């Protein structure tokens, strides 16, 4: 296969394509990252993360803030839980949702580094 000369040279410097392949995360890690990116791909779920990043809340308050029906909110909360971004703990009659350490790190990175204009 023909490759552009600068690419071929730089590949040789790092040990060839084999070094790229050997440096990839294991497939199981890729699946976890896929779930994480999928969870973060929906603006409502990102909004829920920012809400819970401010304060742990019960579902009734998350619903009030987001104006999302119960079934839709439950669906999105489950995706966030499956991705390891939130936890839900029973406290009396309520389940209190809060962000995980992973979500706190992600929210911190987003707050510091991501500035998007609307429409982009």
MOGIPE-V113206 format. One line per field, one symbol per residue. ss: DSSP state (@ for helix, = for strand, . for the rest). burial: b if it has 24 or more other ideal C-beta (glycine too) atoms within 12 Angstrom, else e. Layout:
ss->???
burial->???
This chain:
ss->....@@@@@@@@@@.@@@@@@@@...@@@@@@@@@@@@@...@@@@@@@@@@@@..==@@@@@@@@...@@@@@@@@@@@@@...======..======.@@@@@@@@@@@@@.......
burial->eeeeeeeeeeeeeeeeeeeeeeeeeeeeeeeeeeebeebbeeebbbebbbbbbeebbbbeebeeebebeeeebeebbebbbebebbbbeeeeeebebbbbebbeebbeeeeeeeeeeeee
